[in-house]
Amino acid sequence: QIFQCTFSKQTKCANYHVLVCYFKFSIIQNPKLKMRVNYLFGIALILCTLMLTKSDYLETIGCSKLTRIRQIQLWNQMYNEAFKMLGRTRADVCIAVYRTLFKMDPETEKLFWRVHGNDTRSPQFKAHCLRFLGGMDMLISHLGKEDVLHNQLDMLSYKHSKIPGLKKGYFKLIGQAFGLTFYSIQNDMDTYAPGEKKEFRKNAAACIRYIKDQITSRLDFDEDEVLKIEP
């Protein structure tokens, strides 16, 4: 009965439902039987956690399949059409992202000394920008292919863990700079359905936050990140 309750098709083994089932059986008074029930529910909870796929996790944080599909559509529209339509090159847009980042925290400019971060119009920095946008294009395009996405994120996590001086807090800042720049482009495109913008941006932010969290998973926690997170 315990496992039938926990693993029913309707609940899809959601961990919260394990607790619902637990309380259903917790009224048992017999001490020995209650101990066995606690033991079985412990096993059920572990099994549910193991069965929770990455795709299920994305759903729980607000990055639903529908949001991912819509985000891929909007990104492709921007990446392949809107830049030209609005008279901007990909490099121009990316440079705007980094200039916003450098204004938010001038210390971040030092991380890009190899690509001449002090001169955002230099060929080296433009090339870096195009690599950055190419990477974002790859990740967003793979939002609908979870296995491929997670493999790419794991590789990027390892690469970024080898960059001296890189802090988790910097990723939050570039995420904000990225959002400010690209949301302004989306506003110019006027591609949202009535009433869609606020809810979509909230859910899309969850998808981007997940990408950021996975890439920074190997970085040490830093105090600066705590100070820059809004309450």
C-alpha positions as a Markdown table, in Angstrom:
| # | Residue | x | y | z |
|---|---|---|---|---|
| 1 | Gln | 0.0 | 0.0 | 0.0 |
| 2 | Ile | 2.8 | 2.4 | 0.9 |
| 3 | Phe | 4.6 | 2.0 | -2.5 |
| 4 | Gln | 1.3 | 2.0 | -4.4 |
| 5 | Cys | 0.5 | 5.4 | -2.8 |
| 6 | Thr | 4.0 | 6.8 | -3.4 |
| 7 | Phe | 4.5 | 5.8 | -7.0 |
| 8 | Ser | 1.0 | 6.3 | -8.4 |
| 9 | Lys | 0.9 | 7.4 | -12.1 |
| 10 | Gln | -1.0 | 10.6 | -11.1 |
| 11 | Thr | 1.7 | 11.8 | -8.7 |
| 12 | Lys | 4.8 | 10.9 | -10.8 |
| 13 | Cys | 6.7 | 10.3 | -7.6 |
| 14 | Ala | 6.7 | 13.9 | -6.5 |
| 15 | Asn | 8.6 | 14.2 | -3.2 |
| 16 | Tyr | 5.8 | 16.2 | -1.6 |
| 17 | His | 3.4 | 13.4 | -2.3 |
| 18 | Val | 5.7 | 11.0 | -0.4 |
| 19 | Leu | 5.0 | 13.2 | 2.6 |
| 20 | Val | 1.3 | 13.2 | 2.0 |
| 21 | Cys | 1.4 | 9.4 | 1.9 |
| 22 | Tyr | 3.5 | 9.3 | 5.0 |
| 23 | Phe | 1.0 | 11.3 | 7.0 |
| 24 | Lys | -1.7 | 9.1 | 5.7 |
| 25 | Phe | 0.0 | 6.1 | 7.3 |
| 26 | Ser | 1.5 | 7.9 | 10.3 |
| 27 | Ile | -1.6 | 7.4 | 12.4 |
| 28 | Ile | -0.4 | 3.8 | 13.0 |
| 29 | Gln | 0.0 | 3.3 | 16.8 |
| 30 | Asn | 1.9 | 0.0 | 16.9 |
| 31 | Pro | 5.6 | 1.0 | 17.6 |
| 32 | Lys | 7.1 | -1.9 | 15.6 |
| 33 | Leu | 4.8 | -1.4 | 12.7 |
| 34 | Lys | 5.4 | 2.4 | 12.8 |
| 35 | Met | 9.2 | 1.8 | 12.7 |
| 36 | Arg | 8.8 | -0.3 | 9.6 |
| 37 | Val | 6.6 | 2.3 | 8.0 |
| 38 | Asn | 9.2 | 5.0 | 8.6 |
| 39 | Tyr | 11.9 | 2.8 | 7.1 |
| 40 | Leu | 9.9 | 2.1 | 4.0 |
| 41 | Phe | 9.1 | 5.8 | 3.5 |
| 42 | Gly | 12.8 | 6.6 | 3.8 |
| 43 | Ile | 13.5 | 4.2 | 1.0 |
| 44 | Ala | 10.6 | 5.7 | -1.1 |
| 45 | Leu | 11.9 | 9.2 | -0.6 |
| 46 | Ile | 15.4 | 8.2 | -1.8 |
| 47 | Leu | 13.9 | 6.4 | -4.8 |
| 48 | Cys | 11.8 | 9.4 | -5.7 |
| 49 | Thr | 14.9 | 11.7 | -5.6 |
| 50 | Leu | 16.8 | 9.3 | -7.8 |
| 51 | Met | 13.9 | 9.2 | -10.3 |
| 52 | Leu | 13.6 | 13.0 | -10.5 |
| 53 | Thr | 15.1 | 13.8 | -13.9 |
| 54 | Lys | 16.8 | 17.0 | -15.0 |
| 55 | Ser | 13.8 | 17.7 | -17.1 |
| 56 | Asp | 11.5 | 17.4 | -14.1 |
| 57 | Tyr | 13.8 | 19.6 | -12.1 |
| 58 | Leu | 13.6 | 22.3 | -14.8 |
| 59 | Glu | 9.8 | 22.1 | -14.5 |
| 60 | Thr | 9.9 | 22.6 | -10.7 |
| 61 | Ile | 12.0 | 25.8 | -11.0 |
| 62 | Gly | 9.6 | 27.4 | -13.5 |
| 63 | Cys | 11.6 | 26.5 | -16.7 |
| 64 | Ser | 8.7 | 24.6 | -18.3 |
| 65 | Lys | 8.8 | 22.9 | -21.6 |
| 66 | Leu | 6.5 | 25.5 | -23.0 |
| 67 | Thr | 8.8 | 28.3 | -21.8 |
| 68 | Arg | 11.8 | 26.6 | -23.3 |
| 69 | Ile | 10.1 | 26.2 | -26.7 |
| 70 | Arg | 9.0 | 29.9 | -26.6 |
| 71 | Gln | 12.5 | 31.0 | -25.5 |
| 72 | Ile | 14.1 | 29.1 | -28.3 |
| 73 | Gln | 11.7 | 30.7 | -30.8 |
| 74 | Leu | 12.3 | 34.3 | -29.6 |
| 75 | Trp | 16.1 | 33.7 | -29.4 |
| 76 | Asn | 16.3 | 32.4 | -32.9 |
| 77 | Gln | 14.2 | 35.3 | -34.1 |
| 78 | Met | 16.6 | 37.8 | -32.5 |
| 79 | Tyr | 19.8 | 36.0 | -33.3 |
| 80 | Asn | 19.0 | 35.4 | -36.9 |
| 81 | Glu | 16.7 | 38.2 | -37.9 |
| 82 | Ala | 16.2 | 41.0 | -35.4 |
| 83 | Phe | 19.8 | 42.2 | -35.2 |
| 84 | Lys | 19.9 | 43.0 | -38.9 |
| 85 | Met | 16.3 | 44.3 | -38.9 |
| 86 | Leu | 17.2 | 46.8 | -36.1 |
| 87 | Gly | 20.5 | 47.8 | -37.8 |
| 88 | Arg | 22.7 | 46.1 | -35.2 |
| 89 | Thr | 25.4 | 43.4 | -35.7 |
| 90 | Arg | 25.8 | 40.6 | -33.3 |
| 91 | Ala | 29.1 | 42.0 | -32.2 |
| 92 | Asp | 27.4 | 45.4 | -31.5 |
| 93 | Val | 24.8 | 43.8 | -29.3 |
| 94 | Cys | 27.4 | 41.7 | -27.4 |
| 95 | Ile | 29.6 | 44.7 | -26.8 |
| 96 | Ala | 26.6 | 46.5 | -25.3 |
| 97 | Val | 26.2 | 43.6 | -22.9 |
| 98 | Tyr | 29.9 | 43.8 | -21.8 |
| 99 | Arg | 29.9 | 47.6 | -21.5 |
| 100 | Thr | 26.9 | 47.3 | -19.2 |
| 101 | Leu | 28.7 | 44.7 | -17.2 |
| 102 | Phe | 31.8 | 46.9 | -16.9 |
| 103 | Lys | 29.7 | 49.8 | -15.7 |
| 104 | Met | 28.0 | 47.6 | -13.1 |
| 105 | Asp | 31.4 | 46.4 | -11.7 |
| 106 | Pro | 34.6 | 47.9 | -13.2 |
| 107 | Glu | 36.6 | 45.0 | -11.7 |
| 108 | Thr | 35.2 | 42.6 | -14.2 |
| 109 | Glu | 37.0 | 44.3 | -17.0 |
| 110 | Lys | 40.3 | 42.8 | -15.7 |
| 111 | Leu | 39.1 | 39.3 | -16.4 |
| 112 | Phe | 39.2 | 40.1 | -20.1 |
| 113 | Trp | 42.7 | 41.4 | -20.4 |
| 114 | Arg | 43.7 | 38.6 | -22.8 |
| 115 | Val | 41.0 | 39.8 | -25.3 |
| 116 | His | 41.6 | 43.6 | -24.7 |
| 117 | Gly | 38.6 | 44.2 | -22.5 |
| 118 | Asn | 39.8 | 47.8 | -22.1 |
| 119 | Asp | 39.0 | 48.4 | -25.8 |
| 120 | Thr | 35.7 | 46.9 | -26.5 |
| 121 | Arg | 36.0 | 47.9 | -30.2 |
| 122 | Ser | 39.2 | 45.9 | -30.7 |
| 123 | Pro | 39.2 | 42.9 | -33.1 |
| 124 | Gln | 40.2 | 40.6 | -30.2 |
| 125 | Phe | 37.2 | 41.7 | -28.1 |
| 126 | Lys | 34.8 | 41.5 | -31.0 |
| 127 | Ala | 36.0 | 38.0 | -31.6 |
| 128 | His | 35.4 | 37.1 | -27.9 |
| 129 | Cys | 31.9 | 38.6 | -28.2 |
| 130 | Leu | 31.1 | 36.4 | -31.1 |
| 131 | Arg | 32.3 | 33.3 | -29.2 |
| 132 | Phe | 30.2 | 34.3 | -26.2 |
| 133 | Leu | 27.1 | 34.8 | -28.4 |
| 134 | Gly | 27.8 | 31.5 | -30.2 |
| 135 | Gly | 28.0 | 29.8 | -26.8 |
| 136 | Met | 24.7 | 31.3 | -25.7 |
| 137 | Asp | 23.1 | 30.3 | -29.0 |
| 138 | Met | 24.2 | 26.7 | -28.5 |
| 139 | Leu | 22.9 | 26.5 | -24.9 |
| 140 | Ile | 19.5 | 28.2 | -25.6 |
| 141 | Ser | 19.1 | 26.0 | -28.7 |
| 142 | His | 19.6 | 22.9 | -26.6 |
| 143 | Leu | 17.0 | 23.9 | -23.9 |
| 144 | Gly | 14.8 | 21.3 | -25.6 |
| 145 | Lys | 17.5 | 18.6 | -25.6 |
| 146 | Glu | 18.2 | 18.1 | -21.9 |
| 147 | Asp | 20.9 | 15.5 | -22.2 |
| 148 | Val | 22.9 | 17.6 | -24.7 |
| 149 | Leu | 22.4 | 20.7 | -22.6 |
| 150 | His | 23.7 | 19.1 | -19.4 |
| 151 | Asn | 26.8 | 17.7 | -21.2 |
| 152 | Gln | 27.6 | 21.2 | -22.6 |
| 153 | Leu | 27.0 | 22.8 | -19.2 |
| 154 | Asp | 29.3 | 20.3 | -17.5 |
| 155 | Met | 32.1 | 21.1 | -20.0 |
| 156 | Leu | 31.6 | 24.8 | -19.5 |
| 157 | Ser | 31.6 | 24.4 | -15.8 |
| 158 | Tyr | 35.0 | 22.7 | -15.9 |
| 159 | Lys | 36.5 | 25.3 | -18.2 |
| 160 | His | 35.3 | 28.3 | -16.1 |
| 161 | Ser | 36.6 | 26.7 | -12.9 |
| 162 | Lys | 40.1 | 27.1 | -14.4 |
| 163 | Ile | 39.9 | 30.9 | -14.8 |
| 164 | Pro | 41.8 | 32.7 | -12.1 |
| 165 | Gly | 39.8 | 35.3 | -10.1 |
| 166 | Leu | 36.4 | 34.3 | -11.5 |
| 167 | Lys | 33.6 | 34.7 | -9.0 |
| 168 | Lys | 30.1 | 33.4 | -8.9 |
| 169 | Gly | 28.9 | 36.9 | -8.3 |
| 170 | Tyr | 30.2 | 38.0 | -11.7 |
| 171 | Phe | 27.8 | 35.6 | -13.4 |
| 172 | Lys | 24.9 | 37.2 | -11.7 |
| 173 | Leu | 26.0 | 40.6 | -13.0 |
| 174 | Ile | 26.5 | 39.5 | -16.6 |
| 175 | Gly | 23.1 | 37.8 | -16.5 |
| 176 | Gln | 21.6 | 41.1 | -15.5 |
| 177 | Ala | 23.5 | 43.0 | -18.2 |
| 178 | Phe | 22.5 | 40.3 | -20.7 |
| 179 | Gly | 18.9 | 40.6 | -19.7 |
| 180 | Leu | 18.8 | 44.4 | -19.9 |
| 181 | Thr | 20.3 | 44.4 | -23.4 |
| 182 | Phe | 18.2 | 41.6 | -24.9 |
| 183 | Tyr | 14.9 | 42.6 | -23.3 |
| 184 | Ser | 15.3 | 46.0 | -24.8 |
| 185 | Ile | 15.7 | 44.3 | -28.2 |
| 186 | Gln | 12.7 | 42.2 | -27.6 |
| 187 | Asn | 10.7 | 45.3 | -26.8 |
| 188 | Asp | 11.7 | 46.8 | -30.1 |
| 189 | Met | 10.7 | 43.6 | -31.9 |
| 190 | Asp | 7.2 | 43.7 | -30.2 |
| 191 | Thr | 6.8 | 39.9 | -30.5 |
| 192 | Tyr | 4.9 | 39.1 | -27.3 |
| 193 | Ala | 1.3 | 38.1 | -27.3 |
| 194 | Pro | -1.0 | 40.3 | -25.1 |
| 195 | Gly | -0.3 | 39.6 | -21.4 |
| 196 | Glu | 2.6 | 37.2 | -22.2 |
| 197 | Lys | 5.6 | 39.4 | -21.5 |
| 198 | Lys | 5.7 | 39.5 | -17.6 |
| 199 | Glu | 5.0 | 35.8 | -17.1 |
| 200 | Phe | 7.3 | 34.7 | -19.9 |
| 201 | Arg | 10.2 | 36.8 | -18.7 |
| 202 | Lys | 9.8 | 35.4 | -15.2 |
| 203 | Asn | 9.9 | 31.8 | -16.4 |
| 204 | Ala | 12.7 | 32.5 | -19.0 |
| 205 | Ala | 14.8 | 34.0 | -16.2 |
| 206 | Ala | 14.5 | 30.6 | -14.4 |
| 207 | Cys | 15.9 | 28.9 | -17.4 |
| 208 | Ile | 18.8 | 31.3 | -17.7 |
| 209 | Arg | 19.4 | 31.1 | -14.0 |
| 210 | Tyr | 19.7 | 27.3 | -14.2 |
| 211 | Ile | 22.3 | 27.7 | -17.0 |
| 212 | Lys | 24.2 | 30.1 | -14.8 |
| 213 | Asp | 24.0 | 27.9 | -11.7 |
| 214 | Gln | 25.3 | 24.9 | -13.6 |
| 215 | Ile | 28.2 | 26.7 | -15.2 |
| 216 | Thr | 29.3 | 28.2 | -11.8 |
| 217 | Ser | 28.8 | 24.9 | -9.9 |
| 218 | Arg | 32.5 | 24.3 | -9.6 |
| 219 | Leu | 33.4 | 27.9 | -8.5 |
| 220 | Asp | 34.0 | 28.7 | -4.9 |
| 221 | Phe | 31.3 | 30.6 | -3.1 |
| 222 | Asp | 32.2 | 34.3 | -2.6 |
| 223 | Glu | 31.0 | 37.0 | -0.2 |
| 224 | Asp | 30.6 | 39.5 | -3.1 |
| 225 | Glu | 27.8 | 37.3 | -4.5 |
| 226 | Val | 25.9 | 37.5 | -1.2 |
| 227 | Leu | 26.2 | 41.3 | -1.2 |
| 228 | Lys | 24.9 | 41.7 | -4.7 |
| 229 | Ile | 21.9 | 39.5 | -4.5 |
| 230 | Glu | 18.7 | 41.4 | -3.9 |
| 231 | Pro | 16.6 | 40.4 | -0.8 |
